[in-house]
Protein backbone atom coordinates (compact mmCIF):
# COMPACT_ATOMS: atom_id res chain seq x y z
CA UNK A 1 0.00 0.00 0.00
CA UNK A 2 2.83 2.38 0.77
CA UNK A 3 4.55 1.57 -2.54
CA UNK A 4 1.35 2.53 -4.42
CA UNK A 5 1.48 5.98 -2.84
CA UNK A 6 5.12 6.36 -3.83
CA UNK A 7 4.45 5.33 -7.43
CA UNK A 8 1.41 7.62 -7.56
CA UNK A 9 3.51 10.51 -6.22
CA UNK A 10 6.24 9.89 -8.78
CA UNK A 11 3.70 9.77 -11.61
CA UNK A 12 2.01 12.93 -10.37
CA UNK A 13 5.38 14.69 -10.18
CA UNK A 14 6.29 13.52 -13.68
CA UNK A 15 2.96 14.79 -15.01
CA UNK A 16 3.52 18.16 -13.31
CA UNK A 17 6.99 18.48 -14.86
CA UNK A 18 5.67 17.47 -18.28
CA UNK A 19 2.80 19.94 -17.97
CA UNK A 20 5.15 22.78 -17.04
CA UNK A 21 7.42 21.87 -19.95
CA UNK A 22 4.51 21.83 -22.40
CA UNK A 23 3.10 25.09 -21.04
CA UNK A 24 6.44 26.84 -21.57
CA UNK A 25 6.68 25.34 -25.06
CA UNK A 26 3.19 26.60 -25.88
CA UNK A 27 4.10 30.04 -24.52
CA UNK A 28 7.24 30.11 -26.68
CA UNK A 29 5.28 29.06 -29.76
CA UNK A 30 2.60 31.70 -29.23
CA UNK A 31 5.16 34.42 -28.53
CA UNK A 32 7.17 33.58 -31.65
CA UNK A 33 4.00 33.45 -33.72
CA UNK A 34 2.37 36.68 -32.51
CA UNK A 35 4.85 39.13 -31.01
CA UNK A 36 7.28 39.56 -33.93
CA UNK A 37 4.40 40.08 -36.38
CA UNK A 38 2.37 42.43 -34.17
CA UNK A 39 5.00 44.42 -32.27
CA UNK A 40 8.22 43.75 -34.22
CA UNK A 41 9.85 41.94 -31.29
CA UNK A 42 12.42 39.19 -31.73
CA UNK A 43 11.74 35.48 -31.39
CA UNK A 44 12.66 33.85 -28.08
CA UNK A 45 14.22 30.55 -27.06
CA UNK A 46 12.61 27.98 -24.79
CA UNK A 47 14.59 29.14 -21.73
CA UNK A 48 13.69 32.76 -22.41
CA UNK A 49 10.04 31.67 -22.45
CA UNK A 50 10.50 29.96 -19.09
CA UNK A 51 12.15 33.10 -17.74
CA UNK A 52 9.29 35.28 -18.97
CA UNK A 53 6.74 32.98 -17.34
CA UNK A 54 8.58 33.09 -14.01
CA UNK A 55 8.97 36.86 -14.23
CA UNK A 56 5.29 37.36 -15.06
CA UNK A 57 4.31 35.13 -12.14
CA UNK A 58 6.42 37.24 -9.80
CA UNK A 59 5.13 40.55 -11.16
CA UNK A 60 1.46 39.72 -11.63
CA UNK A 61 0.64 37.58 -8.66
CA UNK A 62 3.40 35.38 -7.37
CA UNK A 63 4.34 37.55 -4.43
CA UNK A 64 0.95 38.01 -2.81
CA UNK A 65 0.05 35.97 0.20
CA UNK A 66 -3.45 34.59 0.19
CA UNK A 67 -4.85 35.39 3.58
CA UNK A 68 -8.58 35.57 3.87
CA UNK A 69 -10.33 37.48 6.56
CA UNK A 70 -11.48 34.39 8.36
CA UNK A 71 -13.97 36.41 10.38
CA UNK A 72 -16.02 36.91 7.21
CA UNK A 73 -16.03 33.27 6.08
CA UNK A 74 -18.19 31.40 8.57
CA UNK A 75 -18.29 27.65 8.97
CA UNK A 76 -21.76 26.15 9.37
CA UNK A 77 -20.69 22.62 10.30
CA UNK A 78 -22.35 21.02 13.30
CA UNK A 79 -24.30 24.09 14.38
CA UNK A 80 -27.82 24.13 15.72
CA UNK A 81 -30.44 26.28 14.00
CA UNK A 82 -30.23 28.84 16.78
CA UNK A 83 -26.44 29.05 16.47
CA UNK A 84 -26.75 29.44 12.69
CA UNK A 85 -29.14 32.34 13.12
CA UNK A 86 -26.83 34.04 15.62
CA UNK A 87 -23.92 33.54 13.25
CA UNK A 88 -25.90 34.92 10.30
CA UNK A 89 -26.85 38.00 12.30
CA UNK A 90 -23.26 38.49 13.45
CA UNK A 91 -21.83 38.33 9.93
CA UNK A 92 -24.67 40.41 8.51
CA UNK A 93 -23.70 43.19 10.91
CA UNK A 94 -19.94 42.72 10.67
CA UNK A 95 -19.40 41.97 6.98
CA UNK A 96 -22.41 43.65 5.43
CA UNK A 97 -24.07 40.45 4.24
N, C-alpha and C positions, 0 to 999 in steps of 0.2 A: 504494500500500500504506500509506503514511503517512497519507493522507487518510482511509482506512477506520478507522484507529485513532482519529483525531480525532473522526470522526462517532460511532463507538462510545462514546467517552468522553463526548461531549456527550449522547448518548441515555441512557447510564448515569447521568450526573449529573441529567438531567431526571427520570428514573424515581425516583432517590433523593429529590429534592425533592418530587415528587408523592406518594411513599410517606410522607414525613414529614408533609406537609400532611394527607393522609387519616388518618394515625394520630392526629394532634392533633384532627381533626374527630370521629373515633370516640370519643376520650377525652372531648371536650366533650359529645357526645351521651349517652354512658353516665353521666357525672357528672350532667348535667341531668335524666336519667331516674331515677337511683337516689338520689343524695344528698339532694335536697330531700324526697323522700318518706320515706326511712329516718331521716335525722338532722336534718331541718328546716333544712338549709343552703340558701343562695341559689343560683340558677343562675349560671353563669359564661359569659363571652364566649370567643370563639376564642382571643384572645391571652392570656387568663387560663389557659386550658387549656394553651397552649404553655409559659407560665411555670411552671405546676405540674409539667409533664413535665420541664422542665429542672431545677427544684428537686429533684424526686424522684430524678433521675439523679445529682445532686451528693450528695444525702444518702445514698442507698441503694446507691451503687456507682460513681459516676463519678470519685471521687477516689482509688481504690485503683490501685496500679501492679501489673500482672500480672508478677511475676517468679517464675519457677519455680526450685526448687532443681535446677539442671541436673545436679548430682551424682547425683540419684536418678531421672533419666530417661535411661537409656542408649540409645545408638544401636548397632544391630546390623548396620549396613551394612558390607559388605566385610570381615568378620571370619572368621577360620578357626574351626573347631569348638573348638580348644583355647583360642583367645582368647575365644570366647563363654562357655565354661565358667568361665574365670578371671573374666570380667566378671560372670557370674551369681553366683559365689561372693562377689565383692567387694560387690555390691549387696545380696546376702542378708545379709551381715554388717553393712553400713553402714546400710541402709534398712529392715531387718527384713522383707525379702521372703521 
